[in-house]
Amino acid sequence: MHASSPLIVAIAMAALNPSGGSSQSIDAAIVAYQNRQYASALKMFEAAARKGHPEAQHTLAFMYRDGMGTKRDDAKAMSWYRKAAEQGYAPAAYNLGLMYAQGEGAKPDPGMAQRWFRQAADQGSVEAQVKLAEIAVVDQNYAEAFLWFNKAANRDDADAAFNVGSLYYVGRGVAQDEAKALEYYRKAARLGMEEAKAVLRSLGQEP
């Protein structure tokens, strides 16, 4: 599942600050997108993307991937995600990793998926950090899982905080420490995670 949403895309595009006429064309593209005039928005985003704007490239890829304003085209989506990712745009690197992981636009390639997830994670993508942690859990590499879950927990991701607590509780990937486990369960609970509140109650603790 892709993390992008129309609202998120629009907000991301609003952060663009190109100069001159490009600014007007980006503004017009955002307005068209928000008004669900996707075919017009697609053309305007593509014009900006071809000028090298990574956020426009990412939005264009998202639109091709979801068939917004055009027929769905995974190959084009992958190409534009790659262009943005190669400019260091973390959301594009994450979504490119997802496409490789899911076999969209190319054959499934776990190695390439992890490469792009790692780039996004290193650039601060919480979603990519969680994805790498989940992959590590499947591989039973709990030390690696703890590393990435901890990074995401430090960015206030509730699921990651809960998983850090669980790793502390059972002593996988880190020395067993019930006090630390409770600390992270409480953090997840503060962030609104009901499962964390239930676990705390089961341990005789107040959420």
Rosetta silent file (secondary structure, phi, psi, omega in degrees, C-alpha in Angstrom):
SEQUENCE: MHASSPLIVAIAMAALNPSGGSSQSIDAAIVAYQNRQYASALKMFEAAARKGHPEAQHTLAFMYRDGMGTKRDDAKAMSWYRKAAEQGYAPAAYNLGLMYAQGEGAKPDPGMAQRWFRQAADQGSVEAQVKLAEIAVVDQNYAEAFLWFNKAANRDDADAAFNVGSLYYVGRGVAQDEAKALEYYRKAARLGMEEAKAVLRSLGQEP
SCORE:     score description
SCORE:     0.000 S_00000001
   1 L     0.000  130.864 -178.667    0.000    0.000    0.000 S_00000001
   2 L   -79.977  143.096 -175.804    1.381    3.355   -0.995 S_00000001
   3 L   -76.037  -24.930 -174.268    1.749    5.931    1.705 S_00000001
   4 L   -67.124  148.507  173.010    0.817    8.855   -0.524 S_00000001
   5 L  -137.210  161.485  178.962   -2.685   10.298   -0.495 S_00000001
   6 H   -52.586  -42.290 -179.286   -4.184   13.157   -2.500 S_00000001
   7 H   -65.090  -45.581 -179.723   -3.970   15.432    0.538 S_00000001
   8 H   -62.246  -42.334  179.686   -0.377   14.451    1.290 S_00000001
   9 H   -61.191  -45.359 -178.799    0.590   14.901   -2.345 S_00000001
  10 H   -62.130  -41.712  178.846   -1.004   18.333   -2.460 S_00000001
  11 H   -64.627  -42.087  179.786    0.758   19.398    0.729 S_00000001
  12 H   -62.770  -41.352 -179.059    4.073   18.082   -0.579 S_00000001
  13 H   -67.377  -32.447 -179.961    3.650   19.960   -3.833 S_00000001
  14 H   -64.518  -19.283 -179.645    2.835   23.151   -1.952 S_00000001
  15 L   -78.208  -11.760  179.202    6.339   22.966   -0.480 S_00000001
  16 L   -64.156  144.676  178.907    7.863   23.509   -3.906 S_00000001
  17 L  -138.727   55.382  179.105    9.467   26.869   -4.359 S_00000001
  18 L   -72.737  166.165 -176.278   10.611   27.111   -7.968 S_00000001
  19 L   -98.304  160.966  171.568   11.329   30.497   -9.487 S_00000001
  20 L    63.249 -143.434 -176.649    9.560   32.467  -12.161 S_00000001
  21 H   -63.861  -25.847 -179.436    6.834   30.971  -14.311 S_00000001
  22 H   -59.320  -35.644 -179.439    7.486   27.494  -12.956 S_00000001
  23 H   -62.200  -42.961  179.711    5.989   28.576   -9.644 S_00000001
  24 H   -64.262  -40.679 -178.686    2.752   29.567  -11.331 S_00000001
  25 H   -67.831  -36.916  176.935    2.557   26.286  -13.235 S_00000001
  26 H   -66.423  -44.812  178.068    3.123   24.291  -10.028 S_00000001
  27 H   -58.327  -42.263 -179.570    0.476   26.318   -8.213 S_00000001
  28 H   -65.861  -37.776  178.616   -1.928   25.688  -11.078 S_00000001
  29 H   -63.914  -41.638  179.455   -1.138   21.971  -10.987 S_00000001
  30 H   -63.434  -44.318  179.353   -1.888   21.830   -7.260 S_00000001
  31 H   -61.716  -44.511  179.152   -5.197   23.635   -7.743 S_00000001
  32 H   -61.661  -40.754  179.775   -6.148   21.292  -10.582 S_00000001
  33 H   -63.908  -47.429 -178.203   -5.240   18.289   -8.435 S_00000001
  34 H   -63.289  -29.495  178.317   -7.248   19.527   -5.469 S_00000001
  35 L   -88.702    8.821  178.723  -10.218   20.113   -7.790 S_00000001
  36 L    62.609   25.446  173.670   -9.834   16.541   -9.090 S_00000001
  37 L   -90.555   69.292 -167.192   -8.972   17.789  -12.570 S_00000001
  38 H   -66.591  -35.574 -179.443   -6.427   15.017  -12.765 S_00000001
  39 H   -63.591  -42.976  177.907   -5.773   15.028  -16.522 S_00000001
  40 H   -67.181  -42.957  179.234   -4.857   18.735  -16.425 S_00000001
  41 H   -60.850  -41.510 -179.340   -2.825   18.285  -13.241 S_00000001
  42 H   -57.400  -45.961 -178.566   -0.939   15.373  -14.788 S_00000001
  43 H   -62.851  -42.127 -177.736    0.186   17.502  -17.749 S_00000001
  44 H   -71.721  -38.718  176.367    1.338   20.344  -15.517 S_00000001
  45 H   -65.313  -37.398 -179.803    3.152   18.061  -13.066 S_00000001
  46 H   -64.878  -38.230  177.742    4.840   16.326  -15.982 S_00000001
  47 H   -61.215  -43.713  178.123    6.108   19.665  -17.307 S_00000001
  48 H   -68.919  -37.292  179.927    7.627   20.443  -13.899 S_00000001
  49 H   -62.220  -39.893 -179.120    8.943   16.891  -13.554 S_00000001
  50 H   -68.766  -18.388  175.456   10.787   17.167  -16.854 S_00000001
  51 L   -87.278   -1.573  172.657   12.494   20.278  -15.494 S_00000001
  52 L   100.720   10.334  179.607   13.871   18.159  -12.656 S_00000001
  53 L   -75.829  114.724 -175.987   11.612   18.953   -9.686 S_00000001
  54 H   -63.379  -36.879  179.500   11.755   15.824   -7.479 S_00000001
  55 H   -66.367  -38.666  176.638    8.441   16.504   -5.731 S_00000001
  56 H   -66.099  -39.814  177.652    6.721   16.891   -9.107 S_00000001
  57 H   -61.030  -42.889  179.916    8.386   13.686  -10.299 S_00000001
  58 H   -64.754  -44.260  179.467    7.124   11.875   -7.205 S_00000001
  59 H   -64.586  -41.349  178.413    3.573   13.182   -7.635 S_00000001
  60 H   -60.940  -43.980  177.857    3.599   12.263  -11.317 S_00000001
  61 H   -60.040  -44.296  178.472    4.740    8.742  -10.452 S_00000001
  62 H   -58.670  -41.474 -178.247    1.957    8.472   -7.886 S_00000001
  63 H   -68.888  -39.833  175.561   -0.608    9.523  -10.487 S_00000001
  64 H   -66.278  -39.130 -178.244    0.657    6.996  -13.037 S_00000001
  65 H   -65.084  -36.859 -177.043    0.739    4.292  -10.354 S_00000001
  66 H  -100.574    2.174  178.317   -2.878    4.939   -9.329 S_00000001
  67 L    65.006   46.237 -178.783   -4.216    5.814  -12.794 S_00000001
  68 L  -102.802  110.886 -178.945   -5.198    9.374  -11.918 S_00000001
  69 L    82.295    3.919 -177.831   -5.789   11.476  -15.026 S_00000001
  70 L  -165.416  169.821  174.044   -4.368    8.713  -17.175 S_00000001
  71 L   -70.968  141.008  178.465   -4.325    4.972  -17.649 S_00000001
  72 L   -56.193  134.516 -179.000   -2.369    3.190  -14.920 S_00000001
  73 L  -144.231   95.347 -176.816    1.220    2.694  -16.058 S_00000001
  74 H   -65.224  -33.665 -179.500    3.523    1.001  -13.546 S_00000001
  75 H   -64.729  -43.763  177.941    6.572    1.320  -15.800 S_00000001
  76 H   -67.256  -38.975  178.184    6.193    5.099  -16.003 S_00000001
  77 H   -59.164  -47.200 -179.216    5.485    5.266  -12.277 S_00000001
  78 H   -62.072  -41.055 -179.375    8.663    3.357  -11.536 S_00000001
  79 H   -62.447  -44.018 -178.914   10.681    5.566  -13.894 S_00000001
  80 H   -74.010  -36.610  173.488    9.512    8.800  -12.286 S_00000001
  81 H   -58.287  -42.637 -178.167    9.902    7.452   -8.752 S_00000001
  82 H   -62.352  -43.779 -178.775   13.469    6.517   -9.684 S_00000001
  83 H   -59.884  -42.831  179.274   14.246   10.003  -11.028 S_00000001
  84 H   -70.182  -39.977 -179.777   13.036   11.593   -7.801 S_00000001
  85 H   -63.883  -37.665 -179.794   14.753    8.989   -5.617 S_00000001
  86 L   -69.206  -14.872  173.537   18.047    9.550   -7.403 S_00000001
  87 L   -93.275    6.224  176.342   17.777   13.202   -6.378 S_00000001
  88 L    87.277   20.921 -179.732   17.529   12.123   -2.738 S_00000001
  89 L   -90.015  106.362 -170.082   13.758   12.457   -2.320 S_00000001
  90 H   -59.133  -43.167 -179.855   12.963    9.916    0.415 S_00000001
  91 H   -59.189  -34.743  179.221    9.223    9.367   -0.274 S_00000001
  92 H   -70.114  -39.309  177.888   10.058    8.402   -3.846 S_00000001
  93 H   -62.491  -40.696  178.397   12.768    5.983   -2.716 S_00000001
  94 H   -63.142  -48.141 -178.139   10.267    4.347   -0.345 S_00000001
  95 H   -68.464  -32.001  174.356    7.586    3.992   -3.018 S_00000001
  96 H   -64.999  -41.628  175.332   10.134    2.684   -5.511 S_00000001
  97 H   -59.030  -41.175  178.034   11.094    0.071   -2.926 S_00000001
  98 H   -61.561  -41.077 -178.945    7.427   -0.878   -2.577 S_00000001
  99 H   -64.569  -41.111  176.120    7.100   -1.363   -6.316 S_00000001
 100 H   -65.679  -39.290 -178.705   10.110   -3.694   -6.369 S_00000001
 101 H   -66.045  -37.399 -175.087    8.799   -5.537   -3.323 S_00000001
 102 H   -93.818   -3.888 -179.376    5.338   -5.996   -4.837 S_00000001
 103 L    70.261   39.829  178.592    6.486   -6.723   -8.385 S_00000001
 104 L  -106.106  119.163 -178.939    4.845   -3.650   -9.907 S_00000001
 105 L    84.282   -7.225  179.132    6.518   -2.358  -13.042 S_00000001
 106 L  -165.733  166.749  175.199    9.217   -5.022  -12.728 S_00000001
 107 L   -65.523  147.769  176.785    9.662   -8.545  -11.450 S_00000001
 108 L   -53.357  132.065 -177.637    9.694   -8.787   -7.635 S_00000001
 109 L  -141.730   89.160 -178.006   13.217   -8.006   -6.468 S_00000001
 110 H   -56.446  -36.202 -179.484   13.666   -8.089   -2.662 S_00000001
 111 H   -64.247  -46.711  178.065   17.265   -6.949   -2.945 S_00000001
 112 H   -66.327  -37.430  178.050   16.397   -3.829   -4.937 S_00000001
 113 H   -58.374  -48.320 -178.810   13.438   -3.197   -2.664 S_00000001
 114 H   -65.938  -33.666  178.492   15.672   -3.211    0.396 S_00000001
 115 H   -60.008  -46.826 -178.422   18.220   -0.998   -1.338 S_00000001
 116 H   -74.730  -34.813  174.316   15.633    1.722   -1.889 S_00000001
 117 H   -60.600  -41.790 -178.379   14.026    1.217    1.518 S_00000001
 118 H   -65.655  -41.100  177.784   17.449    1.663    3.094 S_00000001
 119 H   -60.421  -46.314 -179.748   18.105    4.870    1.149 S_00000001
 120 H   -63.780  -41.771 -179.968   14.748    6.256    2.244 S_00000001
 121 H   -63.192  -43.046  179.210   15.316    5.124    5.840 S_00000001
 122 H   -64.724  -25.103  178.912   18.747    6.727    5.958 S_00000001
 123 L   -91.651    7.376  172.456   17.130    9.941    4.726 S_00000001
 124 L   100.408    8.072  178.451   14.656    9.844    7.609 S_00000001
 125 L   -72.458  114.082  179.339   11.616    8.053    6.187 S_00000001
 126 H   -64.027  -40.833  179.870    9.822    6.518    9.171 S_00000001
 127 H   -59.720  -41.184  179.189    7.803    4.256    6.869 S_00000001
 128 H   -69.033  -37.793  177.421   10.980    2.888    5.339 S_00000001
 129 H   -61.058  -43.910  178.152   12.533    2.374    8.761 S_00000001
 130 H   -65.164  -40.888  179.835    9.497    0.356    9.846 S_00000001
 131 H   -61.548  -44.178  178.402    9.537   -1.618    6.596 S_00000001
 132 H   -63.535  -38.527  178.396   13.208   -2.565    7.092 S_00000001
 133 H   -64.115  -42.417 -179.946   12.467   -3.581   10.677 S_00000001
 134 H   -64.186  -39.796  177.125    9.586   -5.786    9.534 S_00000001
 135 H   -62.651  -41.511  179.995   11.802   -7.440    6.925 S_00000001
 136 H   -64.355  -37.279  177.706   14.430   -8.063    9.609 S_00000001
 137 H   -62.891  -44.268  178.141   11.835   -9.700   11.866 S_00000001
 138 H   -59.452  -38.615  179.231   10.855  -12.078    9.049 S_00000001
 139 L   -80.755    0.019 -177.911   14.558  -12.886    8.611 S_00000001
 140 L    59.841   29.648  174.434   14.836  -13.341   12.402 S_00000001
 141 L   -98.510   80.637 -169.918   17.519  -10.655   12.482 S_00000001
 142 H   -72.462  -27.367  176.936   16.247   -9.100   15.685 S_00000001
 143 H   -65.659  -41.914  177.437   19.214   -6.806   16.273 S_00000001
 144 H   -66.396  -40.913  178.561   18.580   -5.180   12.889 S_00000001
 145 H   -60.667  -44.403  179.699   14.861   -5.039   13.640 S_00000001
 146 H   -60.690  -42.346 -179.377   15.530   -3.318   16.962 S_00000001
 147 H   -55.798  -51.128 -174.915   17.781   -0.761   15.250 S_00000001
 148 H   -76.185  -38.873  176.029   15.145    0.324   12.736 S_00000001
 149 H   -60.727  -39.389 -178.822   12.151    0.098   15.057 S_00000001
 150 H   -64.818  -40.505  177.982   14.056    2.243   17.552 S_00000001
 151 H   -61.782  -43.959 -179.628   14.791    4.908   14.931 S_00000001
 152 H   -69.005  -37.144  177.965   11.116    5.044   13.968 S_00000001
 153 H   -62.394  -36.260  178.545   10.030    5.053   17.625 S_00000001
 154 L   -66.907  -15.601  176.113   12.243    8.073   18.199 S_00000001
 155 L  -101.113   18.113  175.549   10.152    9.791   15.521 S_00000001
 156 L    66.724   37.732  170.893    6.967    9.029   17.466 S_00000001
 157 L   -88.663  119.017 -173.177    5.715    6.096   15.407 S_00000001
 158 H   -64.263  -44.705 -179.388    3.345    4.224   17.735 S_00000001
 159 H   -61.477  -41.378  179.775    3.709    0.791   16.114 S_00000001
 160 H   -65.215  -42.210  178.406    7.488    1.072   16.208 S_00000001
 161 H   -60.969  -41.747  178.129    7.450    2.096   19.864 S_00000001
 162 H   -61.215  -42.912 -179.234    5.247   -0.897   20.657 S_00000001
 163 H   -69.188  -35.080  173.968    7.632   -3.229   18.835 S_00000001
 164 H   -61.494  -44.305  177.670   10.653   -1.792   20.628 S_00000001
 165 H   -58.709  -42.035 -179.223    8.830   -2.481   23.877 S_00000001
 166 H   -66.569  -39.055  178.596    8.117   -6.049   22.813 S_00000001
 167 H   -66.229  -39.145  175.121   11.747   -6.671   21.840 S_00000001
 168 H   -64.628  -39.764 -175.058   12.869   -5.367   25.227 S_00000001
 169 H   -64.879  -40.120 -177.979   10.240   -7.496   26.960 S_00000001
 170 H   -96.806   -9.643  178.970   11.349  -10.778   25.360 S_00000001
 171 L    72.339   43.882  176.672   15.025   -9.862   25.000 S_00000001
 172 L  -112.656  122.967 -178.833   15.358  -10.258   21.249 S_00000001
 173 L    80.679   -5.306 -178.503   17.904   -8.061   19.484 S_00000001
 174 L  -162.443  156.915  178.643   18.596   -6.315   22.786 S_00000001
 175 L   -62.949  139.297 -179.532   19.119   -7.287   26.428 S_00000001
 176 L   -61.286  132.954 -176.335   15.877   -8.109   28.202 S_00000001
 177 L  -155.533   98.430 -175.759   14.699   -5.104   30.196 S_00000001
 178 H   -65.561  -35.449  179.578   11.141   -5.008   31.524 S_00000001
 179 H   -63.135  -42.619  177.406   11.438   -1.411   32.686 S_00000001
 180 H   -65.681  -39.734  178.589   12.451   -0.314   29.184 S_00000001
 181 H   -58.004  -47.158 -179.803    9.657   -2.424   27.718 S_00000001
 182 H   -63.088  -37.683  178.497    7.116   -0.639   29.893 S_00000001
 183 H   -58.726  -45.247 -177.840    8.592    2.733   28.917 S_00000001
 184 H   -77.012  -33.115  173.115    8.040    2.020   25.223 S_00000001
 185 H   -60.935  -41.117  179.235    4.614    0.457   25.741 S_00000001
 186 H   -65.262  -37.602  178.771    3.635    3.661   27.562 S_00000001
 187 H   -63.736  -44.593  178.376    4.988    5.745   24.697 S_00000001
 188 H   -61.654  -38.837  178.637    2.922    3.756   22.207 S_00000001
 189 H   -64.753  -42.530  178.697   -0.110    4.189   24.453 S_00000001
 190 H   -61.931  -30.084  179.468    0.459    7.951   24.656 S_00000001
 191 L   -82.981    4.174  172.488    0.545    7.983   20.868 S_00000001
 192 L    97.987   10.533 -177.148   -2.911    6.452   20.875 S_00000001
 193 L   -83.046  114.702 -177.308   -2.236    2.759   20.309 S_00000001
 194 H   -65.605  -36.214 -179.450   -5.014    0.743   21.942 S_00000001
 195 H   -61.548  -37.461  179.050   -3.032   -2.519   21.822 S_00000001
 196 H   -65.692  -39.356  178.022   -0.299   -0.921   23.925 S_00000001
 197 H   -63.154  -40.464  179.891   -2.873    0.177   26.504 S_00000001
 198 H   -65.292  -41.152  179.884   -4.241   -3.378   26.646 S_00000001
 199 H   -64.243  -42.809  178.262   -0.762   -4.845   27.121 S_00000001
 200 H   -60.582  -42.938  178.435   -0.025   -2.417   29.944 S_00000001
 201 H   -63.326  -38.967  179.903   -3.240   -3.357   31.713 S_00000001
 202 H   -65.157  -24.257  178.595   -2.410   -7.052   31.288 S_00000001
 203 L   -94.088    7.938  178.530    0.910   -6.347   33.020 S_00000001
 204 L    76.358   24.470 -178.520   -0.855   -4.592   35.884 S_00000001
 205 L  -114.073  152.342  173.154    0.187   -1.120   34.715 S_00000001
 206 L   -82.141  134.251  178.680   -1.800    2.001   34.076 S_00000001
 207 L   -60.689    0.000    0.000   -1.615    3.115   30.417 S_00000001
